[in-house]
Amino acid sequence: MYTGDMKRPTLRDIAEIAHVSHVTVSLALRKHRSIPARTRKRIEEIARQIGYRPDPALSALMVYRRGAKPSSYQPTLAWINFSKRSSGGDFLLYYLGAQERCAELGYHLEEFSLLDVSFERLAKILYVRNIQGIIIGPPDHEHTRISTRCINWDQFSAVTFGFRLAKPKLHTITNAQFHSARIAVRKLRSLGYRRIGYASTREFNQSTEGNFLGGFLYEQLHWPLAEHVPVLAPPEKDLVPECRKWFSLYKPSAIFTVHFGVLSALTPEEIRNSGIAMHELPEDLSIFAGIQQNGRLIGRAAVDEVVALVHSNQRGIPAAPKRILIEGCWCDGLSAPRITARAQR
């Protein structure tokens, strides 16, 4: 084992013990797919036994030198959609942010839809084309699973968004949802609203692992009991009728929600007299107040993460998946105007 008093073990030391070239050792320790798995494991074990550690300064220099070389080759990252292409919907900003970041880093982002090809066939296409990094777009449904029979994950570096992909557990990038909820309800209270209600659905809370709900309830703990409004979280199909009953019974002064369907449960007068704040604000609906989740930054962070994984040759399903959280911010809107102290409710 290497200590500070000994010469630092080198690639050539490992190569001599393994009876291979130092180039083979370098490729093996970077988990290059050209080196057989059995050889890689043997070299990794030798490196571990003699206490080999990469020189961080040298590694940084090599990364710089590779990046400084002009090249006509443009590597590709794959963006995989489960159904519709990224031409609209809540996650369009993720895709646009990913496109922007890829262009800045010299990558091409190519979109694939599972409506056009099976995951098993797509994995083969990506491998043959040497596309090593994949970004899996948000699934349409909670508890989505991708069978390990469909894809050899050890061939790819992969990330996804949010919590809908149940298996495999990959590194994921999403909004800091717990904190976003806290920002929203604190802002509503600063605007004069006191009886703030949380209106969502069972399915939404499942797809966000209860993060928005948790942030709301954490803030509610600090309010007087008289200002508490029970949470509304029915099945999605029952949202409108249940919201009607809930609003009539508890009369919240403001509602924090992700569902525009809540508005259809209220009369125009009730909407005018209530504060409405949204979990996620589309870019073109500035009339509403609520949280801007910074979707473009989420997409950019996904590219940064998958590129880092590719460069460090980290493939496969991670033993301890990372959750990268992007802060959201509050945006004022006409749906939640400030109310006077006399009118506070």
C-alpha positions in Angstrom: 0.0 0.0 0.0 1.3 3.4 -0.9 2.2 5.9 1.9 3.6 9.4 1.8 7.1 8.0 2.3 7.0 5.8 -0.7 7.2 6.5 -4.4 3.7 7.1 -5.8 2.6 4.0 -7.8 2.3 4.7 -11.5 0.4 3.2 -14.5 3.7 1.6 -15.6 4.0 -0.2 -12.2 0.5 -1.7 -12.7 1.4 -2.6 -16.3 4.5 -4.5 -15.2 2.6 -6.5 -12.6 -0.3 -7.2 -15.0 2.0 -8.0 -18.0 0.2 -5.5 -20.2 1.0 -2.1 -21.7 0.6 1.1 -19.7 -1.9 2.2 -22.4 -4.1 -0.9 -21.6 -3.9 0.0 -17.9 -4.9 3.6 -18.6 -7.9 2.5 -20.7 -8.9 -0.2 -18.2 -8.9 2.3 -15.3 -11.1 4.6 -17.3 -13.4 1.6 -17.9 -13.0 1.9 -21.7 -15.3 -0.5 -23.5 -12.4 -1.7 -25.7 -10.9 -3.6 -22.7 -12.6 -6.9 -21.7 -14.4 -6.8 -18.4 -12.2 -9.6 -17.0 -9.0 -7.7 -17.8 -10.4 -4.4 -16.4 -11.3 -6.1 -13.1 -7.8 -7.7 -12.8 -6.1 -4.4 -13.4 -8.4 -2.5 -11.0 -7.6 -5.1 -8.3 -3.9 -4.7 -8.9 -4.2 -0.9 -8.7 -6.2 -1.2 -5.4 -3.6 -3.6 -3.9 -0.6 -1.4 -4.6 -2.4 1.8 -3.6 -2.6 3.5 -7.0 -4.3 6.9 -7.0 -4.6 9.1 -10.1 -2.6 12.4 -10.0 -5.3 15.0 -9.9 -3.1 17.7 -11.5 -2.1 15.4 -14.3 -5.7 14.4 -14.9 -6.8 18.0 -15.1 -4.0 18.7 -17.6 -5.0 15.8 -19.8 -8.6 16.9 -19.8 -7.5 20.4 -20.8 -5.2 19.1 -23.6 -7.9 16.9 -25.0 -10.4 19.8 -24.9 -7.9 22.2 -26.5 -7.4 20.1 -29.6 -9.5 21.2 -32.6 -11.7 18.5 -33.9 -14.4 18.1 -36.5 -16.0 15.3 -34.5 -19.1 16.3 -32.5 -20.1 13.8 -29.9 -23.8 13.1 -29.4 -26.0 12.8 -26.3 -29.3 11.0 -26.6 -32.5 12.5 -25.2 -35.1 9.8 -24.8 -38.8 10.5 -24.7 -41.3 7.9 -23.5 -44.1 9.2 -25.8 -44.5 12.7 -27.3 -41.5 14.6 -28.6 -40.4 17.6 -26.7 -42.5 20.1 -28.7 -44.6 21.2 -25.8 -45.8 20.4 -22.3 -44.4 21.1 -18.9 -41.0 19.7 -19.6 -40.2 21.6 -22.8 -37.9 24.0 -20.9 -35.8 21.0 -19.7 -35.2 20.1 -23.4 -34.5 23.7 -24.5 -32.0 24.1 -21.6 -30.3 20.8 -22.5 -30.0 21.9 -26.1 -28.4 25.2 -25.1 -25.9 23.6 -22.8 -25.0 20.9 -25.4 -24.2 23.6 -28.0 -22.0 25.4 -25.5 -20.1 22.2 -24.7 -19.7 21.1 -28.3 -22.2 18.3 -28.1 -25.2 17.4 -30.4 -28.4 16.5 -28.6 -30.4 14.0 -30.6 -34.0 13.2 -29.6 -35.5 9.7 -29.7 -39.0 8.7 -29.1 -40.1 5.3 -27.7 -43.2 5.7 -29.8 -40.9 5.0 -32.8 -38.6 2.3 -31.5 -38.5 -0.1 -28.5 -36.0 0.6 -25.7 -34.3 -2.6 -26.5 -33.8 -1.7 -30.2 -32.8 1.9 -29.3 -30.1 0.7 -26.9 -28.5 -1.3 -29.7 -28.6 1.8 -32.0 -27.0 4.0 -29.4 -24.3 1.4 -28.7 -23.5 0.9 -32.4 -23.3 4.7 -32.9 -21.1 5.0 -29.8 -23.5 7.4 -28.1 -22.4 6.9 -24.5 -24.5 9.5 -22.6 -28.3 9.4 -22.4 -30.8 11.8 -20.8 -34.1 10.1 -20.1 -37.0 12.6 -20.3 -39.7 12.6 -17.6 -41.9 9.5 -17.9 -45.6 10.1 -18.5 -46.7 8.0 -15.5 -45.6 7.4 -11.9 -43.7 4.2 -11.1 -42.4 3.7 -14.6 -39.9 0.9 -15.0 -37.4 0.0 -17.6 -36.5 -3.7 -17.6 -32.8 -4.5 -17.4 -33.5 -7.0 -20.2 -34.1 -4.0 -22.5 -30.8 -2.4 -22.0 -27.3 -3.1 -20.8 -26.9 -0.1 -18.5 -23.2 -0.8 -18.1 -22.7 0.5 -21.6 -24.1 4.0 -20.8 -23.9 7.0 -18.6 -27.5 8.1 -17.8 -29.5 10.6 -15.9 -33.2 11.4 -15.7 -35.6 14.0 -14.2 -37.8 13.9 -11.2 -39.1 10.7 -9.5 -41.4 9.0 -11.9 -38.8 6.5 -13.1 -39.0 3.9 -10.4 -36.5 1.4 -11.8 -33.7 1.7 -12.4 -32.7 4.3 -9.9 -30.6 6.8 -11.8 -29.0 10.1 -11.0 -31.9 12.6 -11.2 -32.2 16.3 -11.6 -35.3 18.3 -10.5 -36.5 21.4 -8.8 -35.9 21.8 -5.1 -39.6 21.1 -4.6 -39.7 21.1 -0.8 -38.0 24.5 -0.7 -40.2 25.8 -3.5 -43.3 25.1 -1.5 -41.8 26.9 1.5 -40.9 29.9 -0.7 -44.5 30.1 -2.1 -46.4 29.9 1.2 -44.1 32.3 2.9 -44.6 34.8 0.1 -48.4 34.3 0.3 -48.3 35.1 4.0 -46.1 38.2 3.4 -48.8 39.4 0.9 -51.4 39.2 3.7 -53.0 35.8 3.2 -53.5 33.7 6.4 -55.7 30.7 5.7 -53.6 29.1 2.9 -54.8 25.8 1.4 -52.8 23.2 -0.5 -54.8 21.7 -3.4 -53.3 18.8 -5.3 -54.0 15.2 -6.3 -52.9 11.9 -5.0 -51.1 11.2 -8.3 -49.1 14.5 -8.2 -48.0 13.9 -4.6 -46.8 10.4 -5.6 -44.9 11.7 -8.6 -43.1 14.3 -6.5 -42.5 12.0 -3.6 -44.6 14.4 -1.5 -41.9 17.1 -1.6 -44.3 20.1 -2.4 -46.8 18.7 0.2 -44.0 18.3 2.8 -42.7 21.8 2.3 -46.3 23.2 2.7 -46.9 21.2 5.9 -43.6 22.2 7.4 -44.5 25.8 7.1 -48.0 25.2 8.3 -46.6 23.9 11.6 -45.6 27.4 12.5 -49.0 29.0 12.0 -51.7 29.4 14.6 -54.2 26.4 14.5 -57.0 28.7 13.5 -55.2 29.4 10.3 -54.7 25.7 9.3 -56.6 24.4 6.3 -56.7 20.6 5.7 -54.8 19.4 2.6 -56.9 18.5 -0.5 -55.4 15.6 -2.3 -58.1 13.4 -4.0 -57.6 11.1 -7.0 -57.1 13.2 -10.1 -60.5 12.2 -11.5 -62.2 13.6 -8.5 -60.3 16.8 -8.2 -63.0 19.3 -9.4 -65.9 18.0 -7.3 -63.8 17.5 -4.2 -62.2 20.9 -4.6 -65.7 22.4 -4.7 -66.6 20.8 -1.4 -63.3 21.6 0.2 -63.4 25.3 -0.7 -67.0 25.7 0.5 -66.2 24.0 3.8 -62.9 25.6 4.7 -63.0 28.8 2.7 -59.2 29.3 2.3 -58.0 32.8 1.5 -55.3 31.5 -0.8 -54.6 28.3 -2.7 -51.2 26.8 -3.6 -51.7 24.3 -6.4 -50.3 22.8 -9.6 -53.6 22.2 -11.2 -55.4 24.7 -13.3 -58.5 22.4 -12.9 -58.9 23.9 -9.4 -60.0 27.2 -11.0 -62.9 25.4 -12.7 -64.2 24.4 -9.3 -64.5 28.0 -8.2 -66.8 30.8 -9.2 -65.4 33.9 -10.9 -66.1 35.8 -7.6 -64.3 33.3 -5.5 -61.3 33.4 -7.9 -61.3 37.2 -7.6 -61.4 37.2 -3.8 -58.8 34.5 -3.4 -55.0 34.3 -3.9 -53.9 31.6 -6.4 -50.3 30.5 -6.6 -49.0 27.8 -8.9 -46.3 25.2 -8.2 -45.0 25.6 -11.7 -45.4 28.7 -13.9 -45.3 28.4 -17.7 -43.2 31.1 -19.2 -46.1 32.7 -21.1 -48.6 32.9 -18.2 -47.3 35.9 -16.3 -50.8 36.7 -15.0 -50.4 34.0 -12.4 -48.3 34.2 -9.3 -46.2 31.2 -8.1 -43.0 29.3 -8.5 -40.8 29.5 -11.6 -39.0 26.2 -11.3 -36.1 27.2 -13.7 -36.7 24.4 -16.1 -33.9 25.5 -18.5 -31.4 25.3 -15.6 -32.7 21.8 -14.8 -32.1 20.8 -18.4 -28.6 22.4 -18.4 -27.7 20.6 -15.2 -28.7 17.3 -16.7 -26.2 17.8 -19.6 -23.5 18.8 -17.2 -24.0 15.7 -15.1 -24.2 13.2 -18.0 -21.1 14.8 -19.7 -19.2 14.5 -16.4 -20.2 10.8 -16.1 -19.1 10.1 -19.7 -15.7 11.9 -19.1 -15.1 9.9 -15.9 -16.3 6.7 -17.5 -19.0 6.1 -14.9 -21.4 3.7 -16.5 -24.3 1.7 -15.3 -26.8 2.0 -12.5 -25.3 3.9 -9.7 -25.0 2.3 -6.3 -26.0 5.6 -4.6 -27.9 7.8 -7.1 -27.5 11.5 -6.8 -30.3 14.0 -6.5 -29.4 17.3 -8.0 -31.8 20.0 -6.9 -32.2 23.4 -8.8 -33.7 26.3 -6.8 -36.9 27.8 -8.0 -38.0 31.4 -7.4 -41.2 33.3 -6.7 -42.9 35.4 -9.4 -45.5 37.9 -8.6 -48.7 37.9 -10.5 -52.3 39.3 -10.6 -53.7 36.0 -9.2 -52.2 36.8 -5.8 -52.3 40.5 -5.2 -51.2 42.0 -1.9 -54.1 42.6 0.5 -54.4 45.2 3.2 -54.1 44.4 6.9 -57.8 45.2 7.4 -58.7 42.7 4.7 -56.4 39.9 5.8 -58.2 36.6 6.0 
